[in-house]
Structure formats: structure tokens, C-alpha cells
């Protein structure tokens, strides 16, 4: 699951195409496909809205 937005700059993809690609990737991850960090075993802390003991 690689995302290369440089394709827009070099003219091989449009902004709309990249937007669709991003949407489809988010949909796959939301449907259960492992993100890159989850596949590497560090994704459990990726989306923690309230960390217990976190200080500001």
C-alpha cells in the first residue's frame, strides 16, 4: 500500500485520481486491511484518542 502524490507533480496522475486513490486506501484500512505501521507491529498505538497518563 504505497501512496505517491508526486505523480501529480510529474503529470502522470490528476488530483482527482489521487483523491480517489486516497479514499480507496482509507476505505480498505477501515474495512480491516492492515496499515503499514500495523503490519510492522507498531500500529496498536496509532489511533489512541486518549492516552492514559499523557501530560500536556
C-alpha distance matrix in Angstrom:
0.0 3.8 6.7 10.0 13.0 15.3 15.3 17.7 20.0 20.3 21.0 18.5 17.0 18.9 18.5 18.6 15.8 13.5 14.9 14.1 10.4 10.4 12.6 10.7 7.6 10.5 12.3 10.0 9.9 13.6 14.2 13.4 9.8 9.4 7.8 7.4 11.1 12.1 10.8 12.9 15.7 16.3 14.7 18.1 19.6 16.8 18.5 22.1 24.3 27.6 27.8 31.1 33.2 31.2 33.7 33.7
3.8 0.0 3.7 6.5 9.8 11.8 12.1 14.7 16.6 17.0 18.0 15.8 14.6 16.7 16.4 17.2 14.5 11.8 13.9 13.9 10.1 10.1 13.2 12.1 9.2 12.1 14.5 12.8 12.7 16.2 17.3 16.7 13.3 12.6 10.2 8.9 12.3 14.2 13.2 14.5 17.6 17.6 16.4 20.0 20.8 17.8 19.7 23.3 25.3 28.5 28.7 32.1 33.9 31.6 33.7 33.4
6.7 3.7 0.0 3.8 6.3 9.0 9.4 11.5 13.6 14.5 15.4 13.6 11.9 13.6 12.9 14.1 11.7 8.6 10.7 11.5 8.0 7.6 11.2 11.1 8.7 11.2 14.0 13.4 13.4 16.3 18.0 18.0 15.1 14.7 11.9 11.2 14.1 16.3 15.9 17.1 19.9 19.3 17.8 21.3 21.6 18.2 19.7 23.4 24.8 28.2 28.7 32.3 34.0 31.4 33.2 32.5
10.0 6.5 3.8 0.0 3.8 5.3 6.2 8.6 10.2 10.9 12.3 10.9 9.9 12.0 11.7 13.7 11.6 8.5 11.5 12.8 9.9 10.0 13.7 14.0 12.2 14.6 17.4 17.0 17.1 20.0 21.7 21.8 18.9 18.4 15.5 14.3 17.0 19.6 19.1 19.9 22.9 22.1 20.9 24.5 24.5 21.1 22.6 26.2 27.5 30.8 31.2 34.8 36.3 33.4 35.0 34.0
13.0 9.8 6.3 3.8 0.0 3.8 5.1 5.8 7.6 9.5 10.5 10.1 8.4 9.5 8.7 11.3 10.0 6.8 9.5 11.8 9.8 9.6 13.2 14.4 13.2 15.0 17.9 18.3 18.5 20.8 22.9 23.5 20.9 20.7 17.6 16.9 19.3 21.8 21.9 22.7 25.4 24.2 22.7 26.1 25.7 22.1 23.2 26.7 27.5 30.8 31.5 35.3 36.6 33.6 34.8 33.5
15.3 11.8 9.0 5.3 3.8 0.0 3.8 5.3 5.2 6.5 8.7 8.9 8.7 10.4 10.5 13.6 12.3 9.8 12.9 15.1 13.1 13.3 16.9 17.9 16.7 18.7 21.6 21.7 21.9 24.4 26.4 26.8 24.0 23.6 20.5 19.3 21.6 24.4 24.1 24.5 27.5 26.4 25.4 28.8 28.4 24.9 26.3 29.7 30.6 33.8 34.3 38.0 39.1 35.9 37.0 35.5
15.3 12.1 9.4 6.2 5.1 3.8 0.0 3.8 5.5 5.3 6.1 5.3 5.2 7.8 9.1 11.8 9.9 8.4 11.9 13.4 11.7 13.0 16.3 16.8 16.3 18.7 21.1 21.2 22.0 24.5 26.0 26.8 23.9 24.0 21.4 20.5 23.2 25.6 25.1 26.0 29.0 28.3 27.0 30.5 30.4 26.9 28.1 31.6 32.5 35.9 36.6 40.3 41.7 38.6 39.9 38.5
17.7 14.7 11.5 8.6 5.8 5.3 3.8 0.0 3.8 5.6 5.2 6.2 4.9 5.5 6.3 9.6 8.9 7.7 10.6 12.8 12.1 13.0 16.0 17.2 17.2 19.1 21.4 22.2 23.1 25.1 26.9 28.0 25.6 25.8 23.0 22.5 25.0 27.4 27.4 28.3 31.1 30.0 28.4 31.7 31.3 27.7 28.5 31.9 32.4 35.8 36.8 40.5 41.9 38.7 39.7 38.0
20.0 16.6 13.6 10.2 7.6 5.2 5.5 3.8 0.0 3.8 5.5 7.8 8.1 8.9 9.5 13.1 12.7 11.3 14.1 16.5 15.7 16.2 19.3 20.7 20.3 22.1 24.7 25.4 25.9 28.0 30.0 30.9 28.3 28.2 25.2 24.2 26.5 29.2 29.1 29.6 32.5 31.2 30.1 33.4 32.8 29.2 30.3 33.6 34.0 37.2 38.0 41.7 42.7 39.4 40.2 38.3
20.3 17.0 14.5 10.9 9.5 6.5 5.3 5.6 3.8 0.0 3.8 5.8 7.8 9.8 11.6 14.7 13.6 12.8 16.1 17.9 16.7 17.9 21.1 21.8 21.5 23.8 26.2 26.5 27.3 29.7 31.3 32.1 29.2 29.2 26.4 25.2 27.8 30.5 29.9 30.4 33.6 32.7 31.7 35.2 34.8 31.4 32.6 36.0 36.8 40.0 40.6 44.4 45.4 42.2 43.1 41.5
21.0 18.0 15.4 12.3 10.5 8.7 6.1 5.2 5.5 3.8 0.0 3.8 5.6 7.1 9.8 12.3 11.4 11.6 14.7 16.2 15.7 17.4 20.1 20.8 21.1 23.5 25.4 26.0 27.2 29.4 30.8 31.9 29.3 29.7 27.2 26.5 29.3 31.6 31.1 32.1 35.1 34.3 32.9 36.3 36.1 32.6 33.5 37.0 37.5 40.9 41.9 45.6 46.9 43.8 44.8 43.1
18.5 15.8 13.6 10.9 10.1 8.9 5.3 6.2 7.8 5.8 3.8 0.0 3.8 7.0 10.2 12.0 9.9 10.4 13.9 14.6 13.6 15.9 18.6 18.6 19.0 21.8 23.4 23.6 25.1 27.5 28.5 29.6 26.8 27.4 25.2 24.6 27.6 29.7 28.9 30.1 33.3 32.8 31.4 34.8 35.0 31.5 32.5 36.1 37.0 40.4 41.3 45.1 46.6 43.6 44.9 43.5
17.0 14.6 11.9 9.9 8.4 8.7 5.2 4.9 8.1 7.8 5.6 3.8 0.0 3.8 6.8 8.2 6.2 6.9 10.2 10.9 10.4 12.7 15.1 15.5 16.2 18.7 20.2 20.8 22.4 24.4 25.6 27.0 24.5 25.4 23.1 23.0 26.0 27.9 27.4 28.9 31.8 31.2 29.4 32.7 32.8 29.2 29.9 33.5 34.1 37.7 38.8 42.5 44.2 41.3 42.6 41.2
18.9 16.7 13.6 12.0 9.5 10.4 7.8 5.5 8.9 9.8 7.1 7.0 3.8 0.0 3.8 5.3 5.1 6.4 8.6 9.9 10.6 12.4 14.3 15.4 16.6 18.5 20.0 21.2 22.8 24.3 25.7 27.5 25.5 26.5 24.2 24.5 27.2 29.1 29.1 30.7 33.2 32.3 30.2 33.3 33.2 29.5 29.7 33.2 33.4 37.0 38.5 42.2 43.9 40.9 42.1 40.5
18.5 16.4 12.9 11.7 8.7 10.5 9.1 6.3 9.5 11.6 9.8 10.2 6.8 3.8 0.0 3.8 5.4 5.2 6.1 8.6 9.8 10.5 12.2 14.2 15.3 16.5 18.2 20.0 21.1 22.3 24.2 26.0 24.3 25.2 22.7 23.3 25.6 27.5 28.0 29.5 31.8 30.5 28.3 31.1 30.8 27.0 27.0 30.4 30.3 33.9 35.5 39.2 40.9 37.8 38.9 37.2
18.6 17.2 14.1 13.7 11.3 13.6 11.8 9.6 13.1 14.7 12.3 12.0 8.2 5.3 3.8 0.0 3.8 5.5 5.0 6.2 8.6 9.9 10.5 12.3 14.2 15.4 16.4 18.4 20.1 20.9 22.4 24.7 23.2 24.7 22.6 23.7 26.3 27.6 28.1 30.1 32.2 31.1 28.6 31.2 31.2 27.4 27.0 30.5 30.3 34.0 35.9 39.6 41.5 38.7 40.0 38.4
15.8 14.5 11.7 11.6 10.0 12.3 9.9 8.9 12.7 13.6 11.4 9.9 6.2 5.1 5.4 3.8 0.0 3.8 5.4 5.1 6.2 8.7 9.9 10.6 12.4 14.3 15.3 16.6 18.6 19.9 21.0 23.0 21.1 22.6 20.8 21.6 24.5 25.8 25.9 27.9 30.3 29.6 27.2 30.1 30.4 26.7 26.7 30.3 30.6 34.4 35.9 39.7 41.7 39.0 40.5 39.2
13.5 11.8 8.6 8.5 6.8 9.8 8.4 7.7 11.3 12.8 11.6 10.4 6.9 6.4 5.2 5.5 3.8 0.0 3.8 5.3 4.9 6.1 8.5 9.7 10.4 12.2 14.0 15.2 16.5 18.1 19.7 21.3 19.3 20.3 18.0 18.7 21.3 22.9 23.2 25.0 27.3 26.4 24.1 27.0 27.2 23.4 23.6 27.2 27.7 31.3 32.7 36.4 38.3 35.5 37.1 35.8
14.9 13.9 10.7 11.5 9.5 12.9 11.9 10.6 14.1 16.1 14.7 13.9 10.2 8.6 6.1 5.0 5.4 3.8 0.0 3.8 5.4 5.2 6.1 8.6 9.9 10.6 12.2 14.3 15.5 16.4 18.2 20.3 18.9 20.1 18.0 19.3 21.6 22.9 23.6 25.6 27.5 26.3 23.7 26.2 26.2 22.5 22.1 25.6 25.6 29.3 31.0 34.8 36.8 34.0 35.6 34.2
14.1 13.9 11.5 12.8 11.8 15.1 13.4 12.8 16.5 17.9 16.2 14.6 10.9 9.9 8.6 6.2 5.1 5.3 3.8 0.0 3.8 5.5 5.1 6.1 8.6 9.9 10.4 12.3 14.3 15.2 16.3 18.6 17.3 19.2 17.6 19.3 21.9 22.7 23.2 25.6 27.4 26.8 23.9 26.4 27.0 23.3 22.9 26.4 26.7 30.5 32.3 35.9 38.2 35.7 37.6 36.5
10.4 10.1 8.0 9.9 9.8 13.1 11.7 12.1 15.7 16.7 15.7 13.6 10.4 10.6 9.8 8.6 6.2 4.9 5.4 3.8 0.0 3.8 5.5 5.2 6.2 8.7 9.9 10.6 12.4 14.2 15.3 16.9 15.0 16.4 14.8 16.0 18.9 19.9 20.0 22.3 24.4 24.0 21.4 24.2 24.9 21.4 21.5 25.2 25.9 29.7 31.1 34.7 36.9 34.5 36.5 35.6
10.4 10.1 7.6 10.0 9.6 13.3 13.0 13.0 16.2 17.9 17.4 15.9 12.7 12.4 10.5 9.9 8.7 6.1 5.2 5.5 3.8 0.0 3.8 5.5 5.1 6.2 8.6 9.9 10.7 12.2 14.1 15.7 14.0 15.0 12.8 14.3 16.7 17.8 18.5 20.7 22.5 21.5 18.8 21.5 21.8 18.2 18.1 21.7 22.3 26.1 27.5 31.2 33.4 30.8 32.7 31.8
12.6 13.2 11.2 13.7 13.2 16.9 16.3 16.0 19.3 21.1 20.1 18.6 15.1 14.3 12.2 10.5 9.9 8.5 6.1 5.1 5.5 3.8 0.0 3.8 5.5 5.2 6.1 8.7 10.0 10.4 12.2 14.5 13.7 15.4 13.9 16.2 18.4 18.8 19.8 22.4 23.7 22.9 19.7 21.9 22.5 18.9 18.1 21.7 21.9 25.7 27.6 31.1 33.6 31.3 33.4 32.5
10.7 12.1 11.1 14.0 14.4 17.9 16.8 17.2 20.7 21.8 20.8 18.6 15.5 15.4 14.2 12.3 10.6 9.7 8.6 6.1 5.2 5.5 3.8 0.0 3.8 5.5 5.0 6.2 8.7 9.8 10.4 12.6 11.4 13.7 12.9 15.2 17.9 17.9 18.3 21.2 22.7 22.5 19.5 21.8 22.9 19.6 19.2 22.8 23.6 27.3 28.9 32.4 35.0 33.0 35.3 34.8
7.6 9.2 8.7 12.2 13.2 16.7 16.3 17.2 20.3 21.5 21.1 19.0 16.2 16.6 15.3 14.2 12.4 10.4 9.9 8.6 6.2 5.1 5.5 3.8 0.0 3.8 5.4 5.1 6.3 8.6 9.8 11.0 9.1 10.6 9.3 11.5 14.1 14.3 14.8 17.5 19.1 18.9 16.0 18.6 19.7 16.4 16.5 20.2 21.4 25.1 26.3 29.8 32.3 30.2 32.7 32.3
10.5 12.1 11.2 14.6 15.0 18.7 18.7 19.1 22.1 23.8 23.5 21.8 18.7 18.5 16.5 15.4 14.3 12.2 10.6 9.9 8.7 6.2 5.2 5.5 3.8 0.0 3.8 5.5 5.2 6.0 8.4 10.0 9.4 10.7 9.3 12.2 14.0 13.9 15.3 18.0 18.9 18.1 14.8 16.9 17.7 14.3 13.7 17.3 18.2 21.9 23.5 26.9 29.5 27.5 29.9 29.6
12.3 14.5 14.0 17.4 17.9 21.6 21.1 21.4 24.7 26.2 25.4 23.4 20.2 20.0 18.2 16.4 15.3 14.0 12.2 10.4 9.9 8.6 6.1 5.0 5.4 3.8 0.0 3.8 5.5 5.0 6.0 8.8 8.9 11.4 11.3 14.5 16.5 15.6 16.8 19.9 20.6 20.3 16.9 18.5 19.8 16.8 15.8 19.2 19.9 23.6 25.4 28.6 31.6 29.8 32.4 32.3
10.0 12.8 13.4 17.0 18.3 21.7 21.2 22.2 25.4 26.5 26.0 23.6 20.8 21.2 20.0 18.4 16.6 15.2 14.3 12.3 10.6 9.9 8.7 6.2 5.1 5.5 3.8 0.0 3.8 5.5 5.0 6.5 5.6 8.5 9.1 12.3 14.6 13.4 13.9 17.3 18.2 18.6 15.4 17.3 19.2 16.4 16.1 19.6 21.0 24.5 25.8 29.0 31.9 30.4 33.2 33.3
9.9 12.7 13.4 17.1 18.5 21.9 22.0 23.1 25.9 27.3 27.2 25.1 22.4 22.8 21.1 20.1 18.6 16.5 15.5 14.3 12.4 10.7 10.0 8.7 6.3 5.2 5.5 3.8 0.0 3.8 5.3 5.2 4.5 6.1 6.2 9.9 11.5 10.2 11.5 14.6 15.1 15.1 11.8 13.5 15.4 12.7 12.5 15.9 17.6 21.1 22.2 25.3 28.2 26.7 29.5 29.9
13.6 16.2 16.3 20.0 20.8 24.4 24.5 25.1 28.0 29.7 29.4 27.5 24.4 24.3 22.3 20.9 19.9 18.1 16.4 15.2 14.2 12.2 10.4 9.8 8.6 6.0 5.0 5.5 3.8 0.0 3.8 5.5 7.2 9.0 9.5 13.2 14.2 12.6 14.5 17.5 17.3 17.0 13.3 14.2 15.8 13.4 12.0 15.1 16.2 19.7 21.4 24.4 27.5 26.1 29.0 29.3
14.2 17.3 18.0 21.7 22.9 26.4 26.0 26.9 30.0 31.3 30.8 28.5 25.6 25.7 24.2 22.4 21.0 19.7 18.2 16.3 15.3 14.1 12.2 10.4 9.8 8.4 6.0 5.0 5.3 3.8 0.0 3.8 6.2 9.2 10.9 14.6 16.0 13.8 14.9 18.4 18.3 18.7 15.3 16.0 18.3 16.2 15.2 18.1 19.4 22.7 24.2 27.0 30.2 29.2 32.2 32.8
13.4 16.7 18.0 21.8 23.5 26.8 26.8 28.0 30.9 32.1 31.9 29.6 27.0 27.5 26.0 24.7 23.0 21.3 20.3 18.6 16.9 15.7 14.5 12.6 11.0 10.0 8.8 6.5 5.2 5.5 3.8 0.0 3.8 6.2 8.9 12.4 13.5 10.8 11.7 15.3 15.0 15.8 12.6 13.3 16.1 14.5 14.1 16.9 18.9 21.9 22.8 25.4 28.6 27.8 31.1 31.9
9.8 13.3 15.1 18.9 20.9 24.0 23.9 25.6 28.3 29.2 29.3 26.8 24.5 25.5 24.3 23.2 21.1 19.3 18.9 17.3 15.0 14.0 13.7 11.4 9.1 9.4 8.9 5.6 4.5 7.2 6.2 3.8 0.0 3.8 6.5 9.6 11.5 9.3 9.3 13.0 13.6 14.7 11.9 13.7 16.4 14.4 14.9 18.1 20.4 23.4 24.0 26.9 29.8 28.7 31.8 32.5
9.4 12.6 14.7 18.4 20.7 23.6 24.0 25.8 28.2 29.2 29.7 27.4 25.4 26.5 25.2 24.7 22.6 20.3 20.1 19.2 16.4 15.0 15.4 13.7 10.6 10.7 11.4 8.5 6.1 9.0 9.2 6.2 3.8 0.0 3.8 6.5 7.9 5.5 5.8 9.3 9.9 11.0 8.5 10.7 13.4 11.7 13.0 16.1 18.9 21.7 21.8 24.6 27.2 26.1 29.3 30.2
7.8 10.2 11.9 15.5 17.6 20.5 21.4 23.0 25.2 26.4 27.2 25.2 23.1 24.2 22.7 22.6 20.8 18.0 18.0 17.6 14.8 12.8 13.9 12.9 9.3 9.3 11.3 9.1 6.2 9.5 10.9 8.9 6.5 3.8 0.0 3.8 5.5 5.1 6.1 8.7 9.9 9.9 7.4 10.5 12.2 9.8 11.4 14.9 17.5 20.5 20.5 23.7 26.0 24.4 27.3 27.9
7.4 8.9 11.2 14.3 16.9 19.3 20.5 22.5 24.2 25.2 26.5 24.6 23.0 24.5 23.3 23.7 21.6 18.7 19.3 19.3 16.0 14.3 16.2 15.2 11.5 12.2 14.5 12.3 9.9 13.2 14.6 12.4 9.6 6.5 3.8 0.0 3.8 5.5 5.1 6.4 8.8 8.9 7.9 11.5 12.9 10.7 13.3 16.6 19.4 22.1 21.6 24.7 26.7 24.9 27.6 28.1
11.1 12.3 14.1 17.0 19.3 21.6 23.2 25.0 26.5 27.8 29.3 27.6 26.0 27.2 25.6 26.3 24.5 21.3 21.6 21.9 18.9 16.7 18.4 17.9 14.1 14.0 16.5 14.6 11.5 14.2 16.0 13.5 11.5 7.9 5.5 3.8 0.0 3.8 5.4 5.0 6.3 5.3 4.7 8.5 9.5 7.8 11.1 13.8 16.9 19.2 18.3 21.3 23.1 21.5 24.3 25.1
12.1 14.2 16.3 19.6 21.8 24.4 25.6 27.4 29.2 30.5 31.6 29.7 27.9 29.1 27.5 27.6 25.8 22.9 22.9 22.7 19.9 17.8 18.8 17.9 14.3 13.9 15.6 13.4 10.2 12.6 13.8 10.8 9.3 5.5 5.1 5.5 3.8 0.0 3.8 5.3 5.0 5.5 3.8 6.7 9.1 8.2 10.8 13.3 16.7 18.9 18.2 20.9 23.1 22.0 25.2 26.3
10.8 13.2 15.9 19.1 21.9 24.1 25.1 27.4 29.1 29.9 31.1 28.9 27.4 29.1 28.0 28.1 25.9 23.2 23.6 23.2 20.0 18.5 19.8 18.3 14.8 15.3 16.8 13.9 11.5 14.5 14.9 11.7 9.3 5.8 6.1 5.1 5.4 3.8 0.0 3.8 5.5 7.6 7.4 10.2 12.7 11.9 14.5 17.1 20.5 22.7 21.8 24.4 26.5 25.5 28.6 29.7
12.9 14.5 17.1 19.9 22.7 24.5 26.0 28.3 29.6 30.4 32.1 30.1 28.9 30.7 29.5 30.1 27.9 25.0 25.6 25.6 22.3 20.7 22.4 21.2 17.5 18.0 19.9 17.3 14.6 17.5 18.4 15.3 13.0 9.3 8.7 6.4 5.0 5.3 3.8 0.0 3.8 5.8 7.4 10.2 12.1 11.8 15.1 17.2 20.8 22.5 21.1 23.6 25.2 24.1 27.0 28.3
15.7 17.6 19.9 22.9 25.4 27.5 29.0 31.1 32.5 33.6 35.1 33.3 31.8 33.2 31.8 32.2 30.3 27.3 27.5 27.4 24.4 22.5 23.7 22.7 19.1 18.9 20.6 18.2 15.1 17.3 18.3 15.0 13.6 9.9 9.9 8.8 6.3 5.0 5.5 3.8 0.0 3.8 5.8 7.4 9.7 10.5 13.6 15.1 18.8 20.2 18.5 20.6 22.5 21.8 25.0 26.7
16.3 17.6 19.3 22.1 24.2 26.4 28.3 30.0 31.2 32.7 34.3 32.8 31.2 32.3 30.5 31.1 29.6 26.4 26.3 26.8 24.0 21.5 22.9 22.5 18.9 18.1 20.3 18.6 15.1 17.0 18.7 15.8 14.7 11.0 9.9 8.9 5.3 5.5 7.6 5.8 3.8 0.0 3.8 5.7 6.6 7.4 10.9 12.2 15.9 17.2 15.5 17.9 19.5 18.4 21.5 23.0
14.7 16.4 17.8 20.9 22.7 25.4 27.0 28.4 30.1 31.7 32.9 31.4 29.4 30.2 28.3 28.6 27.2 24.1 23.7 23.9 21.4 18.8 19.7 19.5 16.0 14.8 16.9 15.4 11.8 13.3 15.3 12.6 11.9 8.5 7.4 7.9 4.7 3.8 7.4 7.4 5.8 3.8 0.0 3.8 5.4 4.9 7.9 10.0 13.5 15.4 14.5 17.3 19.4 18.3 21.4 22.7
18.1 20.0 21.3 24.5 26.1 28.8 30.5 31.7 33.4 35.2 36.3 34.8 32.7 33.3 31.1 31.2 30.1 27.0 26.2 26.4 24.2 21.5 21.9 21.8 18.6 16.9 18.5 17.3 13.5 14.2 16.0 13.3 13.7 10.7 10.5 11.5 8.5 6.7 10.2 10.2 7.4 5.7 3.8 0.0 3.8 5.5 7.3 8.1 11.8 13.2 12.1 14.4 16.9 16.4 19.8 21.6
19.6 20.8 21.6 24.5 25.7 28.4 30.4 31.3 32.8 34.8 36.1 35.0 32.8 33.2 30.8 31.2 30.4 27.2 26.2 27.0 24.9 21.8 22.5 22.9 19.7 17.7 19.8 19.2 15.4 15.8 18.3 16.1 16.4 13.4 12.2 12.9 9.5 9.1 12.7 12.1 9.7 6.6 5.4 3.8 0.0 3.8 5.8 5.8 9.5 10.6 9.2 11.9 14.0 13.0 16.3 17.9
16.8 17.8 18.2 21.1 22.1 24.9 26.9 27.7 29.2 31.4 32.6 31.5 29.2 29.5 27.0 27.4 26.7 23.4 22.5 23.3 21.4 18.2 18.9 19.6 16.4 14.3 16.8 16.4 12.7 13.4 16.2 14.5 14.4 11.7 9.8 10.7 7.8 8.2 11.9 11.8 10.5 7.4 4.9 5.5 3.8 0.0 3.8 6.1 9.2 11.4 11.0 14.4 16.5 14.7 17.6 18.4
18.5 19.7 19.7 22.6 23.2 26.3 28.1 28.5 30.3 32.6 33.5 32.5 29.9 29.7 27.0 27.0 26.7 23.6 22.1 22.9 21.5 18.1 18.1 19.2 16.5 13.7 15.8 16.1 12.5 12.0 15.2 14.1 14.9 13.0 11.4 13.3 11.1 10.8 14.5 15.1 13.6 10.9 7.9 7.3 5.8 3.8 0.0 3.8 6.1 9.1 9.9 13.3 15.9 14.3 17.2 17.8
22.1 23.3 23.4 26.2 26.7 29.7 31.6 31.9 33.6 36.0 37.0 36.1 33.5 33.2 30.4 30.5 30.3 27.2 25.6 26.4 25.2 21.7 21.7 22.8 20.2 17.3 19.2 19.6 15.9 15.1 18.1 16.9 18.1 16.1 14.9 16.6 13.8 13.3 17.1 17.2 15.1 12.2 10.0 8.1 5.8 6.1 3.8 0.0 3.8 5.7 6.3 9.6 12.4 11.1 14.3 15.4
24.3 25.3 24.8 27.5 27.5 30.6 32.5 32.4 34.0 36.8 37.5 37.0 34.1 33.4 30.3 30.3 30.6 27.7 25.6 26.7 25.9 22.3 21.9 23.6 21.4 18.2 19.9 21.0 17.6 16.2 19.4 18.9 20.4 18.9 17.5 19.4 16.9 16.7 20.5 20.8 18.8 15.9 13.5 11.8 9.5 9.2 6.1 3.8 0.0 3.8 6.5 9.7 12.4 10.9 13.5 14.0
27.6 28.5 28.2 30.8 30.8 33.8 35.9 35.8 37.2 40.0 40.9 40.4 37.7 37.0 33.9 34.0 34.4 31.3 29.3 30.5 29.7 26.1 25.7 27.3 25.1 21.9 23.6 24.5 21.1 19.7 22.7 21.9 23.4 21.7 20.5 22.1 19.2 18.9 22.7 22.5 20.2 17.2 15.4 13.2 10.6 11.4 9.1 5.7 3.8 0.0 3.8 6.3 8.9 8.0 10.8 12.0
27.8 28.7 28.7 31.2 31.5 34.3 36.6 36.8 38.0 40.6 41.9 41.3 38.8 38.5 35.5 35.9 35.9 32.7 31.0 32.3 31.1 27.5 27.6 28.9 26.3 23.5 25.4 25.8 22.2 21.4 24.2 22.8 24.0 21.8 20.5 21.6 18.3 18.2 21.8 21.1 18.5 15.5 14.5 12.1 9.2 11.0 9.9 6.3 6.5 3.8 0.0 3.8 6.2 5.5 9.0 11.1
31.1 32.1 32.3 34.8 35.3 38.0 40.3 40.5 41.7 44.4 45.6 45.1 42.5 42.2 39.2 39.6 39.7 36.4 34.8 35.9 34.7 31.2 31.1 32.4 29.8 26.9 28.6 29.0 25.3 24.4 27.0 25.4 26.9 24.6 23.7 24.7 21.3 20.9 24.4 23.6 20.6 17.9 17.3 14.4 11.9 14.4 13.3 9.6 9.7 6.3 3.8 0.0 3.8 5.6 9.0 11.9
33.2 33.9 34.0 36.3 36.6 39.1 41.7 41.9 42.7 45.4 46.9 46.6 44.2 43.9 40.9 41.5 41.7 38.3 36.8 38.2 36.9 33.4 33.6 35.0 32.3 29.5 31.6 31.9 28.2 27.5 30.2 28.6 29.8 27.2 26.0 26.7 23.1 23.1 26.5 25.2 22.5 19.5 19.4 16.9 14.0 16.5 15.9 12.4 12.4 8.9 6.2 3.8 0.0 3.8 6.3 9.9
31.2 31.6 31.4 33.4 33.6 35.9 38.6 38.7 39.4 42.2 43.8 43.6 41.3 40.9 37.8 38.7 39.0 35.5 34.0 35.7 34.5 30.8 31.3 33.0 30.2 27.5 29.8 30.4 26.7 26.1 29.2 27.8 28.7 26.1 24.4 24.9 21.5 22.0 25.5 24.1 21.8 18.4 18.3 16.4 13.0 14.7 14.3 11.1 10.9 8.0 5.5 5.6 3.8 0.0 3.8 6.8
33.7 33.7 33.2 35.0 34.8 37.0 39.9 39.7 40.2 43.1 44.8 44.9 42.6 42.1 38.9 40.0 40.5 37.1 35.6 37.6 36.5 32.7 33.4 35.3 32.7 29.9 32.4 33.2 29.5 29.0 32.2 31.1 31.8 29.3 27.3 27.6 24.3 25.2 28.6 27.0 25.0 21.5 21.4 19.8 16.3 17.6 17.2 14.3 13.5 10.8 9.0 9.0 6.3 3.8 0.0 3.8
33.7 33.4 32.5 34.0 33.5 35.5 38.5 38.0 38.3 41.5 43.1 43.5 41.2 40.5 37.2 38.4 39.2 35.8 34.2 36.5 35.6 31.8 32.5 34.8 32.3 29.6 32.3 33.3 29.9 29.3 32.8 31.9 32.5 30.2 27.9 28.1 25.1 26.3 29.7 28.3 26.7 23.0 22.7 21.6 17.9 18.4 17.8 15.4 14.0 12.0 11.1 11.9 9.9 6.8 3.8 0.0
